[in-house]
Amino acid sequence: MILFNNDVVARLDWAEIAAELDQDGYAILSGLLHGARVLPEPLGALPAALYEPLSTIANRWNQSLGLKERFPDGSNAFQEQSRKAGLPGPRSYMSRLRERDYQALQQRNDGAWRFPLQLVALLSEPGVDFTGGEFVMTEQRPRMQSRPMVLPLQRGDAAIIAVARRPIMGRKGYYRVNNKHAISRVHSGERIGLELYFD
C-alpha cells in the first residue's frame, strides 16, 4: 500500500511551499508517499492534513485576485461547503499510462468554489518502470507566450499544483495567470500516477 505519515505534512516548510507556488504554480514534496503501487480507499488522512495549510494559500490568492469566495477553516467545514455547492468533496484517482498513452492539457476552472490547488504524485520509477511520461505544466501570462515547465518527479514524490489560476504581482498590482497541466507521451513501460482533488 501507499504509506503516508501525517507528521510529514506538519514538518513541511509551508512558507517555502507557498513561495514556490506563488512563483511557479507548483511545489514538489519529495518522498511524500512511499511503499508499493496500490492505492488504499480512501487515502487516509492526507486530504485533511493538506487542506489546512493549502486553504491559507487559496484564500490569499482569491483575495489578491479580487474574488469574494473564501474557503473555511478545517477540512470538515470545507467538505460541508462543497456538499452544499453540489461538489463531491475530496477524491483521488490513479492513472495508468502505457506505451503511447498521454494525458492532454487540462484545466479545472468550472466554478467559483473549485479549490485552486490539487496534489499529483508519481507511484512508479522513471527510467525503470517507464520512459517518457513527464508531468508538464504550462503558464499563460497576458501578452506573453505560454511557458512550459517539466516537473522532475521521482517515485513517491508529490507536487502541489495550481489547477487553473493564480495571482502574480505586476507593476499595477496583481493580475491573473492561467495554468494547465498534462502528461507527455509514455515511450515504454507503465506510468502510474495519483491525483488528489479537494472538492
C-alpha positions in Angstrom: 0.0 0.0 0.0 0.9 3.7 -0.2 2.3 4.7 3.1 1.7 8.2 4.5 2.7 9.7 7.8 0.6 12.6 9.0 3.5 14.1 10.8 5.3 14.6 7.4 2.8 17.3 6.4 3.3 19.2 9.7 7.1 19.2 9.2 7.0 20.6 5.7 8.3 24.2 5.2 5.0 25.8 4.2 6.4 29.2 3.8 8.8 27.9 1.2 6.0 25.9 -0.5 3.8 29.0 -0.6 6.7 31.0 -2.2 7.2 28.3 -4.8 3.5 28.1 -5.6 3.4 31.9 -6.0 6.4 31.9 -8.2 5.9 28.9 -10.5 2.5 27.5 -9.8 3.8 24.3 -8.3 5.8 22.9 -5.3 7.4 19.5 -5.2 7.1 17.5 -2.0 9.9 14.9 -2.3 9.2 11.5 -0.9 5.8 12.4 0.5 4.4 8.9 -0.4 6.3 5.6 -0.2 5.6 2.0 -0.5 4.1 -0.2 -3.3 1.9 1.0 -6.0 -1.5 0.1 -4.6 -3.9 2.9 -3.6 -5.9 2.4 -0.4 -9.5 3.5 -0.3 -9.7 6.2 0.9 -6.3 7.8 1.0 -6.2 8.0 4.8 -5.8 11.4 6.4 -3.8 13.0 3.6 -6.6 15.3 2.2 -7.5 16.7 5.7 -3.8 17.2 6.6 -3.0 19.1 3.4 -6.2 21.2 3.4 -5.4 23.5 6.4 -2.1 25.0 5.0 -3.4 24.9 1.4 -6.6 26.8 2.3 -4.5 29.6 3.7 -2.7 29.9 0.3 -6.0 29.5 -1.6 -7.7 32.3 0.4 -4.7 34.6 -0.1 -4.9 34.0 -3.9 -8.6 34.7 -4.0 -8.1 37.9 -2.1 -5.3 39.0 -4.4 -7.5 38.3 -7.4 -10.4 40.3 -6.0 -12.6 37.2 -5.6 -15.1 37.2 -2.8 -15.1 33.4 -2.2 -13.2 32.2 0.9 -12.5 28.6 2.0 -13.4 27.8 5.6 -11.1 26.7 8.4 -11.0 23.0 8.8 -11.5 20.2 6.3 -14.9 19.2 7.7 -16.3 22.7 7.2 -14.9 22.7 3.6 -16.5 19.4 2.9 -19.8 20.7 4.1 -19.4 23.8 2.0 -18.6 21.6 -1.1 -21.6 19.4 -0.4 -23.9 22.5 -0.4 -22.3 23.7 -3.6 -23.0 20.3 -5.2 -19.4 19.3 -5.4 -18.3 15.7 -4.4 -15.6 16.6 -1.9 -12.1 15.1 -1.6 -11.4 12.3 -4.0 -8.5 10.7 -5.6 -7.8 8.5 -8.7 -5.0 6.6 -10.2 -3.9 7.0 -13.8 -2.2 4.1 -15.6 -0.5 5.2 -18.8 1.2 2.6 -21.1 3.2 3.0 -24.2 1.9 5.8 -26.5 -0.6 6.9 -23.8 -0.6 10.5 -22.7 -2.8 13.0 -20.8 -3.9 16.1 -22.7 -3.6 19.6 -21.4 -6.4 20.3 -18.9 -7.5 23.0 -16.5 -10.1 22.6 -13.8 -11.8 26.0 -13.8 -15.5 25.2 -13.6 -17.0 27.1 -10.6 -16.2 29.7 -8.0 -15.9 27.2 -5.2 -13.4 25.0 -7.0 -10.3 24.6 -4.9 -7.4 26.2 -6.8 -4.8 23.7 -5.8 -4.5 19.9 -6.1 -2.0 17.2 -5.4 -0.4 15.0 -8.1 2.1 12.2 -7.3 4.2 9.6 -9.1 3.9 6.0 -8.0 6.3 4.3 -10.4 10.0 4.9 -11.1 11.1 6.9 -14.2 13.7 5.2 -16.3 12.9 1.8 -14.6 9.2 1.3 -14.8 8.6 3.6 -17.8 10.2 6.2 -20.0 8.7 9.4 -21.2 5.6 10.4 -19.3 6.9 13.7 -17.9 4.4 15.8 -15.9 4.2 19.1 -17.7 2.6 22.4 -16.8 2.0 25.5 -18.9 1.7 29.1 -17.7 0.0 31.8 -19.7 0.5 35.4 -18.8 -1.2 38.3 -20.6 0.5 39.3 -23.8 3.2 36.7 -23.4 3.9 33.3 -24.9 3.0 30.2 -22.9 5.8 29.0 -20.6 6.2 25.2 -20.4 7.5 23.6 -17.2 8.5 20.0 -16.6 8.2 18.8 -13.0 11.1 16.4 -12.1 9.0 13.9 -10.2 10.6 10.6 -8.9 8.7 7.6 -7.4 7.0 8.7 -4.2 7.2 12.4 -4.9 4.2 14.6 -4.9 3.6 18.1 -6.1 1.0 20.7 -5.2 -0.1 22.5 -8.4 -2.3 25.4 -9.3 -5.2 23.9 -11.3 -6.3 27.0 -13.1 -5.4 30.5 -11.9 -3.1 32.2 -9.6 -2.1 35.8 -8.9 1.2 37.4 -9.9 2.2 40.9 -8.8 2.8 43.3 -11.7 3.6 47.0 -11.9 -0.1 47.9 -11.5 -1.0 45.3 -8.9 -2.0 41.6 -9.1 -3.0 40.0 -12.4 -4.2 36.5 -13.2 -2.0 33.8 -14.6 -3.6 30.7 -16.2 -2.1 27.3 -15.6 -2.8 24.0 -17.3 -1.2 20.6 -16.9 -0.6 17.4 -18.8 1.5 14.2 -19.0 3.6 13.7 -22.1 3.5 10.5 -24.1 4.9 7.4 -22.5 7.6 5.8 -24.6 7.8 2.4 -22.9 6.6 0.6 -19.8 3.7 1.7 -17.5 3.5 5.1 -15.6 1.2 5.0 -12.5 0.2 8.4 -11.0 -2.1 9.7 -8.4 -4.3 12.8 -8.5 -6.0 14.2 -5.4 -8.8 16.8 -5.6 -10.0 18.6 -2.6 -13.5 19.5 -3.9 
